[in-house]
Amino acid sequence: MTVEWGVIAVDQALQLPFSPSSHHSWDERHMTRHPRQRSWTPAEPTRRRFDLAAVGLGLLLLVATAGCTGLVRSDPVYASKAATTAAAAASAVETAQLAVQEAAAGKLFGRSLAQTLAEAASDAGDVQATFDAIQPPDGRADALRDQLDGLLTPAVSTLDDLRTAARRGHVDQLPSLAASLPRLDDRLAQFQKARQ
Amino acid sequence: MKKLVEIALGILTAIGGFVDIGDLVASTETGARFGLGLAWVLVVGVLGIIIYAEMAGRVASVSGRAVFDLVRERLGAGVGLLNLAASFFITLLTLAAEIGGVALSLQLATSVNYLLFVPIVGFLVWLVCWRVRFEVMDNAVGLLGLALIVVAVAVWKAHPQWGAMLHSATHPVVPRTETHTAYWYFAIALLGSAMTPYEVFFFSSGAVEQRWTRADLLVNRLNVYIGFPLGGLLALVLMVAAALVLEPRGIDPSHLSQAALPTSLILGKLGLALALLGFFACTSGAALETALSCGYSVAQYFGWPWGKLLKPAQAPRFQLVVLASITLGAGLPLTTLDPIKLTEYAIVLSAAALPLTYLPLLIVANDPAYLGDKVNSGLSNAIASVYLVVLVVASVATIPLMIISKAGGG
């Protein structure tokens, strides 16, 4: 789903009763004639109800698609999405680092730790999947995607390893498994900063 | 002595019952993303709910009738229906978010998928609404919610630079990594979370359930003037904790687990256990309040017998609406819609519907036919009117800001 798609869908929804293709049939179905009237006029109350329904549907679609990302047609927009993706991945990495730090100090219950790491791994995987689903507009964007994927893939992999270890109760292994996270976090932050 | 105990209990439950999933999410997220740059909105929101909740409690105490009951009678069926439709929809969304929140709290403690808990939570909410006496229910969840004070202890133990924090809260700036539209979008979300419509409906209906009279106006004022600000303080410390621990690390929280990390970092396992208990209690309490509010609003509008003072057989349609609302509220998270996202939308849409809730209340609170000499004072009306303007502006800006900021995504 895309914001652009959402807006188009909303336009279509708003124009539903009045769009060129549907205008004729809508008129036919909803024109009524008052007994004293000679000519056909639109049935205003019905039309108003349709207007309200269309506006309501449009608003619902706008709200539903407001947070989505998707198709881009220019380099700067793609770079901006890459920066947002890097920030979201860095957030997951930082969450995992904090959880591991707390677990190492005996400040987290095993189940809470496992849950926190599972969510961090899932978030990182989701942001990578979402970003990779966006079509890069040109060759330069291809290079940008490869560069970011070079950071996201090891991050996702490390977070998956942490999740597995936490689920198995191998808390003592977590610090060594998380050793690469600070460097990845720094590189993600640099990537984001360079493209903001 | 009995009165003193009643007042103290009322204040404590008002504090513990103030925070719900909306406050948990909005305060933690804004603290992590904007530091204390949006703390002023929380102050504005808490002051707003104080003014209108006092009005709702006074209306109920003096007239012996709840808000929806009077809105329909005073403003007619059409306006009443508009008021009901907006409030009921938002309250139902909030109920779904609260049930999801309870399930997430349990998931955090057990690591069992929250979806397995959702039907159980829904059933338990219904059971409590059906069987447990109002005072027992209200006091139990309110007092358990006080466990969230642990977050305030964590903030205090972190030894923050109070002066710098105060400066940051009183000189708000938009961080370089954020956009102005995202800033204002979250400002509206915070306002919506602090002034959620169900709070006034539950408060006024609760006053009727507890048979408040003119003699209880002092209890009403103390509950609102002391309990609500202290409850708001809990929401503020959630924001401060996030600003202290999550913001410097660039963590943008999207899970309840992240809201607990600052407390566990500072206080360890005991702190975490109390924070989880607090999360569970405040979401459970709000789930009960929103479920009952759904029943209250519909039953009061249609003039059906309502309330927990009546046996279920004496208020069957009220109980049916409560049951149907809980079923729908539990069904929404079961579609795998993320409860945190659901909460974000509920509080933002709540902000969009706020004028529809508060304008009728303001009109009723000025009607001497219901309140006699206890109508709003000039000062109260002046402040409430300023708030109404703010709420209308926020309401109009909500959807455009949601679209432009991509629901706060930037």
Boltz contact constraints between the chains, C-beta under 6 A:
constraints:
  - contact:
      token1: [A, 62]
      token2: [B, 403]
      max_distance: 6.0
  - contact:
      token1: [A, 66]
      token2: [B, 402]
      max_distance: 6.0
  - contact:
      token1: [A, 66]
      token2: [B, 403]
      max_distance: 6.0
  - contact:
      token1: [A, 66]
      token2: [B, 406]
      max_distance: 6.0
  - contact:
      token1: [A, 66]
      token2: [B, 407]
      max_distance: 6.0
  - contact:
      token1: [A, 67]
      token2: [B, 406]
      max_distance: 6.0
  - contact:
      token1: [A, 67]
      token2: [B, 407]
      max_distance: 6.0
  - contact:
      token1: [A, 67]
      token2: [B, 409]
      max_distance: 6.0
  - contact:
      token1: [A, 90]
      token2: [B, 250]
      max_distance: 6.0
  - contact:
      token1: [A, 91]
      token2: [B, 250]
      max_distance: 6.0
  - contact:
      token1: [A, 91]
      token2: [B, 251]
      max_distance: 6.0
  - contact:
      token1: [A, 91]
      token2: [B, 252]
      max_distance: 6.0
  - contact:
      token1: [A, 94]
      token2: [B, 249]
      max_distance: 6.0
  - contact:
      token1: [A, 94]
      token2: [B, 250]
      max_distance: 6.0
  - contact:
      token1: [A, 94]
      token2: [B, 251]
      max_distance: 6.0
  - contact:
      token1: [A, 95]
      token2: [B, 251]
      max_distance: 6.0
  - contact:
      token1: [A, 95]
      token2: [B, 258]
      max_distance: 6.0
  - contact:
      token1: [A, 98]
      token2: [B, 261]
      max_distance: 6.0
  - contact:
      token1: [A, 102]
      token2: [B, 264]
      max_distance: 6.0
  - contact:
      token1: [A, 102]
      token2: [B, 265]
      max_distance: 6.0
  - contact:
      token1: [A, 107]
      token2: [B, 264]
      max_distance: 6.0
  - contact:
      token1: [A, 107]
      token2: [B, 268]
      max_distance: 6.0
  - contact:
      token1: [A, 108]
      token2: [B, 264]
      max_distance: 6.0
  - contact:
      token1: [A, 111]
      token2: [B, 110]
      max_distance: 6.0
  - contact:
      token1: [A, 111]
      token2: [B, 111]
      max_distance: 6.0
  - contact:
      token1: [A, 112]
      token2: [B, 108]
      max_distance: 6.0
  - contact:
      token1: [A, 114]
      token2: [B, 111]
      max_distance: 6.0
  - contact:
      token1: [A, 115]
      token2: [B, 108]
      max_distance: 6.0
  - contact:
      token1: [A, 115]
      token2: [B, 111]
      max_distance: 6.0
  - contact:
      token1: [A, 115]
      token2: [B, 257]
      max_distance: 6.0
  - contact:
      token1: [A, 116]
      token2: [B, 257]
      max_distance: 6.0
  - contact:
      token1: [A, 119]
      token2: [B, 255]
      max_distance: 6.0
  - contact:
      token1: [A, 119]
      token2: [B, 257]
      max_distance: 6.0
